[in-house]
Amino acid sequence: MKTLTELDCQYRPKWHYSAERNWLNDPNGLVYANGTYHLFYQHNPHGEEWGNMSWGHATSTDLQHWDEQPVAIACDEQEAIFSGSAVVDVHNTSGFGVGGVPPLVAIYTSAYSPASPLAGRQAQSLAYSTDDGATWTKYAGNPVLDRASADFRDPKVFWHAGAAGSYWVMVAVEAVHHEVVLYKSADLLTWEYLSTFGPANATEGVWECPDLFELPVDGDASNTRWVLVVNLSPGGIAGGSGGQYFIGTFDGVTFRSETTVTDGVQTGDSRMADYGWLDWGRDYYAAVSFSNVPDGRRLMIGWMNNWQYAASTPSDGWRSAMSLVREVRLVCRGGRPVLVQEAVDPFHSHGTELFALDRQPLADGVTWLPAEAFGDVLRIDADFEPGAAGRVGLVLRAGGDTGSETGGESGSTSGPGAGARTVLAYDCRTAELSLDRTESGNVGFHESFPSVERVAVSLEDGRLRLRVFLDRCSVEVFAQDGLATITDLVFPANTGTAVGLLAEGEGGTLAGLAVRA
């Protein structure tokens, strides 16, 4: 077995959680309890590829530094432990609590193996903890909800108190039918059907990992909407895995969407860009939210990978990481509510400013920043006023060789020459922001990995605001204060640390730039 030093290869992220060893995918059981955030996740304790699905476990007090814990709920000869959620059963409705201490209850999908009497089925089961998540016991009466289905999975459970009553609500999927199914329970043990949503909007792939939560619009508690998240794979906006969302109302029984564009199963879908997407990149999937977060904040995290190539990514001894945690809010734009996202920023508390620029014209070509602004773990804040320029943006994680610049590149001569690079650019003609990783370094490990992601972004008072988080194998972009996000993996060389300013044509302005590490 490799040592931890050997496992800590060049792509091991600093601020994005990855398991110490082996495979990781969907976040599960996200919950806050007694001062600690719990991140459970799909995990293979025995290998670097998908299999032996169990719930891995990590904890944090600040959502930035994560401590890996022992496997929480392990697979066995009867079942694999697929995705689900966890709640603090404050009123001990389940009866699992001991000595007046509310239990943590995990609601997960049992994927039954050939050795089980329920072989081939997926049904919902419970496990509980009475020691703050340190150890877990599977409920002897599992499964608690069985539809005799092979693709009924990914339960998200929350407590709902409304006009229809107070009870637990489960939101799960019939994956291949593109349906979200809702149930209610008084005790987490016995469930009653409520309603079904879907198919709607994106339906090319199976629906997975739903979530349902209420948010105020522009912070107004008297004006709220419900957000239904539905992940799907394939069929994401950028190809492969992705996450869509609907905004509407929920009366305790039925979710009614106000943002549905297309009803029913779509083929050759030409309306994809009209749907609500959590992220416009390739590598933000199975995103769901934490339960029981203080102050009513809605915090989400996603698996930073894509099922198209997840088994092939070039890490050694471990595979995959999570995104940064994001706080999501609803704001009114153009007379309708839309989702905005803001990263829980590790550089706010722990970063140091390396370099800054004030307002200045952008030179045609690439202007390399000085070496003190280079790095593989950075936060870059850049405001552009494109003006008459054709394109403006940033060249990221560039490198391979150094030397004098030719071929239209200007500024510092400490840039990477013709080396690998990832290009984040705003095209003023199409009003699109793109992230191009086709020359980002190691792109040959899978044919579907080289890609260019695009999202329509409107300038605000002529300005584009970008916040970019670079980690050793990822780029997370938040444009216009989180109205649009792009998350992509990249695998550059160790020397790929250069950062440059990009402009095509004259007339563009850099309104300001700050680089932190």
N, C-alpha and C positions, 0 to 999 in steps of 0.2 A: 504493500500500500504506500502511496506517495505521501511525503510529509506535507504539512501545511505550507511550508515555504515553497515547495515544488508546485503546490496547487495554486498559489497566489501568483498567477501568470500575469502578463501585461494587460489582460482584459478584465481582470477582477475589479469591479467598480468600488469606488470609495464611499459614495453616498447612496447607492442603490442596493437594497438588500439582496444578497445571494446566499444560498445554503453553502455551508462549509464544503460539503461534498455532494456529488450526485445531482440528480435531476430535480427541477422545480418547475411548476407551472401555476395554474390559477390560484389567486388569493382566496382564502376561505375563512369563515368564522371570525371576521373582523369585529372586535369588540373592545371597549374600554371598561375596565373594572378596577376599582381600588387603586387608582393612580397609575395604572399600567395599560398600555395598548397591546393587544394580542393580535398577532398576524399568524394565522394558520395558512397552510398552502398545500396544494397537491405536490407530493414528494415521493420519489422512489428512493428508499433508504439504501438500496443495494446496487444502484448502477446509474450511469450517466444518461440513459435513455428512458423514455416513458415506460412505466410498468410498476407492478407492486404498489399501486396507488394507496397512499396513506396520508394522514395529515401531519406535515411538518409543523414546527412551531417556533416563533421568535417573539420577543417582547421588547418594548421600548417605553421610556417615560417621556420622550420628546419627539417621536416620529422620525428621528434622524439617525440615532445610534441604536442598532438592533442587536440583541443578544440571542443567539440560537439556543433553543431548549431541546430536550429529548423529543423524539417522535411522540405526538400526542395520541393519535388514534391510528392503530396499525391495521393493515390488511391481514386477513387470515385465509384459511383454505376455503371458507364459505363466501367471502365477500371482499371486494375492493372498496376503499373508502373514497367516494367521489366528492365533488364540491358541495358546499352548503354554507351555513351561517351559524352564528352563536349569539345567544342573548343572556342577559342577566335576568334571571327569574325573580324579580324583586319581591313578589308576593308569594313565592313558593307555590305557584299554581300546579306545578308538576309533582310536588311532594318529594322531590329529590333533596331538598335542603335539610341540613342537620343543625340542631342547636340554634335555630333562629337566623342562621347565616344563609342568605340567598345563594342558590347554586348557579353556576354557569352551565347552560344547556346548549350543546351543539346539535344542530339538525343537519344531517348529511344524507347523501344518496348512497344507499347500499347497491353496488353493482354485483349481482350474485353470480358466482362462478359455477362451472359445471358440477362441482361437488355439492352444491346447495339444492334443497328441494325446490327453491325458487329460481333455479338456473335460468339465465338469460334475461331476467327481469331487472328493472331499476325501480327501487321504492325508497321511501323516506324513513330514516331511522334516527334515533337519539343516542347521545352519550352525555354524561354529566360529570361535573367536577365540583367538589366541595372544598378544594384547597387552592383556590385562585388559579386554576388551570394547570397546576403542576402534574396532576394525574387525572385520568379519565376512565369512567366505567360505562360500558355499553349497556343500554337498557335491555332488560331481559325480555320485554314484550315487543322487540323490533320485528318487522317494520311497523311503524305507526300509521303509514299511509301507502297503500299499494293499489295501483290502478291496473295491475296485470299488463304493464307496458314495458317494452324494451328500451324506451327512450324518455322516461319521465324522471327529470333530474334537476339538480342545482337549486334547492329550496332557500329562499331568503325569507326570514321570519322577523316580524316586528309586532309590537303592541300597538293596537289602534283603539282610541277612545273617541267616539263620535256619536252622532244621532242614532246610528243603528245599534249602538251598544259598545261595550269594551271587551276586547278579546284579542287573541293572537291571530295575525294574518300570515299565511304562507303564500309566497309568490314563487312558482316553479314553472318549468317548461315541459311541454310535449315537443321535443326537439325537432323531429323530422316533420311534424305537422305545422311548425312555425306558430305555435300557440303558447301564450302565457296563461296558466291556470291558477286560480286563486281559491284558497280554502281558509276556514276559520276554526279556532279551537279555544276552549276555555282553559285547557290544562296542558297543552302541547302533546297530549297522548291520543286524543280522539278528534278527528278532523271532519268538517262538513264543507261540502262544495259550495262556492260562492258564484264564480263566473269565469268566463274565458275571454281573452283578448287576442286578436290576430286571426289569420295572417294580415300583415300590413307593412307597407314600405319595403325595406330590404329583406328578401326571402331567398336569395340564391343559395345560402348555406343553412346548416342547422342552427336553430336558436338555442342559446345557452346562457347561463349565469345572469338571470334577471335581477332587477332591484326596483324598489318602489319607495319613494320618499316625498315628503312635502317640504316646500321651500317658500319663503316670502319673496315677493317680487319687489326689487329695489329696497329690500329690508323692511317693507311694510307688512307687519304681522296681520293686518286686516285684509290683505290681498295676497292670497297664496295660490300656488298651483302644485300639482303632483307631477313628479318626473318618473317615468317608467323607462328603465334601462334594459336593453336587450342586446346582448352580444351575439355575434354570429360568425360562423366559419365553415366554408369560405364565404365570400360575398361582401367583404369590407370595402369601403370606398377606395382604398389604395391597393386592394388585391389581397386575397387570403383573409386573415382574421381581422375583425373590427368590431366596434361597438356603436350602436345607434341608440337614440333616445327619443321619447315622445313626451309631450307636455300636455297635461289635461287636468281632469278632476277625478276624485275618488271619494265615494260616499260610504265606504266601509264594505261595499259589496262589489261594485263594478267600477273599473277604470274606463273613463271616456276620454279619448284622445282629441285634442284640439289642433294637432299638428300632423295628422295623417295625410299623406300625399296620395298614396295608392293603396287600395284595399285588395286583399287576395294575393295569391302567389304570382309573382312577376317573372317573366322570361324576357331576356334581352333588355334589361331594365335601363331606360334612357333617363330616368328621373333621379338617379343616385345622388347627384350633387344637391338636390332639393331636400334631401332628408336631413334630420338632425344627427350629427356624428359627434361622438365624444372626442375623437382625435382623427386627424386626416393623414396620419402616418401609417407605417406598416406594423408598428411594434407597441401597441397599447391594446391589450385584449383582456377579456374576463374581468373588467373593472367593476368593482362593487364597493359599497360604502361601509364604514364602521358603524356599529350600533353603540348607543349609550354615551355618545361623545358629549362632554360638558358644553354648556352655553349654546346648545342647539346647532353647533357647527356640523356641516355635512362634509365628511372627509372620505375621499376615494383613493384607491390604489389599483393598479393593473399589472398584469403580467407583461413584461417588456420583451415580447417575442412574437412569432407568427408561426402558425402550424405548418405553413408551406415549407419552412426550412429549419424549424426549431431543433430537430435532431441532428443537424449538421453544423451548427455554429461552432467556430473554432476556439472553444475554451477547453481546458485540460483538467479533468478530474471533477469538474462541476459544470453545470449547464443551466443558464438562464438567471435573470434577476428581475426584481420588481421595479416599477416606475417610482419616481418620487411620489409621496403622498400629495394629493391635491385637495384644496378646499373648493367646493363648487357652490355657486350662487345663481339666482335668476335675476336678470336685469331686463328692463324694457328697451328694446331697440326697434325702431320702425313701427311702433305701436303694438308690438307683441313681445312676450317674454322669451328670452334665449338664455342658454346656459353659459356661464363664464367660469373659468378655472384658474386657480392661483396655486402655485407650488408651495408646499411647506419648505421654506428656503434654508438649506443648511449653511449658506454663505452669509446669511444675515447675522447669525450669532458667532460663526466660527471663521468667517472669511476675512481676508486682508486685501485692500485695494492695491492692485499691481500697477495700473496704468489708467489714465483718463485723457480724453480730448474734449475741448470745447468746440463751439460752433465753427465750422470751416467748410469751404467748398470741397467737393469730391473730385479728384482727378480721374480722368478717363483711364480704365484698366484696373489693376490690382495694386493697392498701396499697402505694403506689409507693415504691420505694427512692429515696434522694436522688440527685441528678444525678451525683455522683462514682461511682456504681455503674452508670451507663449505658455502653453501648458496643456496637459491632458485632462485636468479637472478644473474647470473654470465656470464662472457665471459672467456672461457678457450682456450688458444693457446697452442698446444702441437705438438712437432715434434718428430717422432719416426723413428728409424732405426731398422727394425724388425730383420735383421740378420738371425740367426738360429732359432729364436723363432717360434713357431707354430702360435700364435696369439698375437697381442699387441693392447692396446687401453685404454679406460677409462670406469670406472664405475661411473655413474651419478645419482644424486637425490636418493641416497641410504639411507635407514633408516627404523626405526620401533622399534628397540631396540639397545642398545649399550652394549659393554663389550669386553672381550678378544676374540681374533680371533682364530678359529680352522679350520681344514679341508683345509689346504694348503694356507690360506691367511696369508700374512706377513706384516711387517711394523708396523705402528701405531696401538695401541690397542683401539683407540677411534672410530673405524669403526662401522658399523651398524649390525654386526653379520649376521644373516640369513634374515634380513629384505628385503623389496622391493628394487628394483634397476632397472635402465635402463643401458644397456650395449652397448657401441660403440666399435666395435672390427674390426681389420683388420686381415683377414685370409691369411697367407702367401702362403698357398697351393693353394688356389683358386683365389688369387689376388682380393678378394672382401672385401668391407667395409660393415659392417652390423650394424643396429640399432635395438636392441631387447628390446621391451617394454612389453613382455609377463608377466613380474613380476614387472611392474613399479608402482604398487599401486592399485588404483581402476581400474580394467580392466573388471569387471563383469557387467557393465551397458549395454553392447551390445555384442552379440556373435562374431561379426566380429572385435572387437577392438583389442584384443591381437594379436600381429603380429611381424614379423621380416622383416625389409626392407633391401635390398641388392643392391649394385651397384659395377660394376667392376671398380677398380681404379689401375692404374699403378704407381709403385714407381718411383720417379725421383731421380736419383743418389742414389738409395737405401733408399730414405727417404719418409715418409708420413707426410704431413703437415695438421693439423686439426685446424680449428677455430670453436668453439662451443658456441652458444648463448643459455643459459638457462633462461627461464622466468617461472613464477609460474605454468604454465600448458603446457609448450612446450619445445622442443629441436630442434634447427636449426643447421645443420652441414654443413660446407663448407670445402670440401677436395681439396687439391692441388690447393689452391688459387681460389676456386670456379669452378673448372672443373666439379665437381660433388657435388650435394647438397642432403640432406635428411632432411625433415621437418616432425616431428611427435608431436602430442599431448601426454601428459602424465599427470596423476592425482595422484601424490604421497601424502603421509601423510605430515602434517606440519613438522614432524621430518625428512622427507626425504631430507636431505641437504648434505650428505656426498659425497666426491669425492675420487676415488681411481685410481691407475695405475694398468693396467691388463697386465699380460704376461703368456703365456702358454709355458713352457720350458725355458731353459737358452739361452743366446746369443743375446737377444734383448737389444737395447740401447734407453734411453730417451735422445734425443739431446737437449731438452729444454722445459720448461713449464712455463706459466705465468697465474695467475688467477686474474681477476679483478671483482669488484662489483660496 
